[in-house]
C-alpha cells in the first residue's frame, strides 16, 4: 500500500472545504475496520485512507502548513499503513470509569504482546507491538497500542480463498476472541493486495 506524500494531502484551506464529505467517507470506511474483542478492547485496522484522515486532522488542529513540519507528521504516521504482507491496528483499552481504568491498566502490563490473529486452519500470528516506543512498564500498560500482524503467504492465500479470520488475546488476565464478519474479513484481506478500497 503506497505511503502518503505531501502531494496526496489537502492544503489547510482545501481541507476546510472538503472536511465534512471526507470525514463522512472515512467514518463509513472505518465501519468494517473496527473489531471489538470484548467490551473494553477494540482494534482499529489502519490503511492509507484512515491514516490520511489522521494526518489531515493533525495538520488542521495544529495549523501546520510548513513543508518540513508536514513531512514530520507523514514520517510519524506512514509506518501505520500496511506494507502488503501485514495488517496494522491501533489497539484501544477502554474503561469509562477513571478509577477502574487505572486499576485495570495497572494489572495488564505486556498484554499488547499477547494479541493474535488467527486464520482458520492455521496457527495464530502474534502481534508485534509498539515498535516506535514501549508502552508497558513494570506491570502497567497504556490505553493505546500500535500493532503489526505479519502474515505468511499461505495465510494470505487462505484469506483470499475465503478462510475465516479472528483476533484475540491469549492471556489469563484478559482472554478474548472475536471473529470478523464477512465485510470486515474482505476489507482486511484487501490490505494484502495493496489496494485502497474507499468506504
Secondary structure, 3 states (H helix, E strand, C coil): CCCCCHHHCCCHHHHHHHHHHHHHHHHHHHCCCEEECCCCEEEEECCHHHHHHHHHHHHHHHCCCCHHHHHHHHHHHHHHCCCCCEEEEEEEECCCCHHHHHHHHHHCCCHHHHEEEEECCCCCEECEECCCCCCEECCEECCEEEEEEECCHHHHHHHHCCCCEEEEECCCCCCEEEECCHHHHHHHHHHCCCCCCCC
